[in-house]
């Protein structure tokens, strides 16, 4: 992702990578409200799908669609969603061997530079695993946002 790409554009790329499209968003009658989170939109999309008797969509398509909907909502109304993620803002979750997880902001805005920085942090802390997220709605809790890539010392970076 380059630093000029909006969060909704990044989430749309993710939606397409899991087999979804703009049609999945257009087919949804539900619109994200100010109080919605990605999880509440996923739940509402799933209920809408069941109510209409449609075929069950892959959960990753529902989740990615919800991320696009939330990020578009935030971009349209930044005053009410000032914590919304901005282009190139990545978060790193470091999974410590003792069982805890910490999250920190990655100062690099370019994806490759962010991976280099993140890997150095993971290794410096003696951790075996880390995950890089593009935050949805400014979430800063570990495990929130759209997964960009994961790092395992035995494998390296993977998606």
C-alpha positions in Angstrom: 0.0 0.0 0.0 1.3 3.4 -0.8 0.8 6.4 1.6 -1.7 8.0 -0.7 -4.1 5.1 -0.6 -7.2 5.5 1.6 -8.2 2.9 4.1 -11.3 2.0 2.1 -9.2 1.5 -1.0 -6.9 -0.8 1.1 -9.9 -2.8 2.4 -11.4 -3.0 -1.1 -8.1 -4.6 -2.3 -8.5 -7.1 0.6 -12.1 -7.8 -0.3 -11.1 -8.6 -3.9 -8.2 -10.8 -2.6 -10.7 -13.0 -0.7 -13.1 -13.3 -3.7 -15.4 -10.4 -3.1 -16.2 -7.3 -5.1 -18.1 -4.0 -5.2 -21.2 -6.1 -6.0 -21.1 -7.5 -2.5 -21.3 -4.0 -1.1 -24.0 -2.9 -3.5 -26.1 -6.0 -2.8 -26.2 -5.1 1.0 -29.3 -3.2 2.1 -27.6 -2.4 5.4 -25.6 0.8 5.8 -23.1 1.3 8.6 -24.3 3.6 11.4 -22.2 5.9 13.6 -22.2 3.3 16.4 -21.3 0.3 14.2 -18.1 -1.7 14.5 -16.8 -4.1 11.9 -18.1 -7.0 14.0 -21.7 -5.5 14.3 -21.8 -4.9 10.5 -20.7 -8.5 9.9 -23.4 -9.7 12.2 -26.0 -7.5 10.4 -24.9 -8.6 7.0 -25.1 -12.2 8.0 -28.7 -11.7 9.4 -29.7 -9.8 6.2 -28.3 -12.7 4.1 -30.3 -15.3 6.2 -33.5 -13.2 6.0 -33.3 -13.0 2.3 -32.6 -16.7 1.9 -29.4 -16.1 0.0 -26.5 -18.5 -0.2 -24.1 -18.3 2.7 -21.1 -16.1 1.8 -17.6 -16.9 2.9 -17.1 -15.3 6.3 -13.9 -13.6 5.0 -16.0 -11.8 2.3 -18.5 -10.7 4.9 -15.7 -9.4 7.2 -13.9 -7.6 4.3 -17.2 -6.1 3.1 -17.8 -4.8 6.7 -14.3 -3.3 6.8 -14.9 -1.4 3.5 -18.3 -0.2 4.8 -16.9 1.1 8.1 -13.9 2.8 6.4 -16.1 4.5 3.9 -18.4 5.7 6.6 -15.4 7.1 8.5 -13.9 8.8 5.4 -17.3 10.5 4.7 -17.6 11.9 8.2 -14.1 12.4 9.8 -15.5 14.8 12.4 -17.4 12.0 14.1 -14.8 9.4 13.4 -11.6 11.2 14.1 -9.8 8.0 15.2 -10.4 6.5 11.8 -7.3 5.0 10.3 -5.4 7.1 7.8 -3.4 5.9 4.8 -0.2 4.0 5.7 -1.0 3.6 9.5 0.0 0.1 10.5 -0.2 -1.5 13.9 2.0 -4.4 15.1 0.8 -7.1 17.5 3.7 -8.9 19.1 2.7 -12.3 20.5 5.1 -13.0 23.4 6.0 -16.5 24.3 4.7 -15.9 27.9 1.2 -15.6 26.3 0.7 -11.8 26.3 0.2 -9.6 23.2 1.3 -6.0 22.9 0.3 -3.6 20.1 2.3 -0.6 18.9 2.2 1.8 16.0 4.6 1.2 13.1 6.3 4.5 12.1 6.9 3.4 8.5 4.1 4.1 6.0 5.4 2.0 3.1 4.4 -1.7 3.5 7.9 -3.1 2.9 9.5 -0.6 5.3 6.8 -1.4 7.8 7.6 -5.2 7.5 11.3 -4.5 8.1 10.6 -2.4 11.1 8.1 -4.9 12.5 10.4 -7.9 12.0 13.2 -6.1 13.9 10.8 -5.4 16.8 9.5 -8.9 16.9 13.1 -10.3 16.9 14.3 -7.7 19.5 11.7 -8.9 21.9 12.5 -12.6 21.4 9.0 -13.3 20.2 8.2 -16.0 17.7 5.2 -14.5 16.1 3.8 -11.1 15.1 0.9 -9.7 13.1 0.7 -6.4 11.2 -2.8 -4.8 11.0 -4.3 -1.9 9.1 -6.6 -0.6 11.8 -10.3 -0.3 11.1 -12.0 2.7 12.7 -8.8 3.6 14.6 -9.0 0.4 16.8 -5.9 0.0 18.9 -6.7 -3.2 20.7 -4.6 -6.2 19.8 -6.2 -8.3 17.1 -8.4 -5.5 15.7 -8.3 -4.2 12.1 -7.5 -5.9 8.8 -4.7 -8.3 8.9 -2.0 -7.2 6.4 0.6 -9.9 7.1 1.9 -12.2 9.7 5.4 -13.1 10.7 6.6 -16.4 12.1 10.3 -16.9 12.8 10.2 -20.3 11.2 8.3 -19.1 8.0 9.0 -15.4 7.6 6.2 -13.1 6.3 3.0 -14.6 5.0 -0.6 -13.5 4.4 
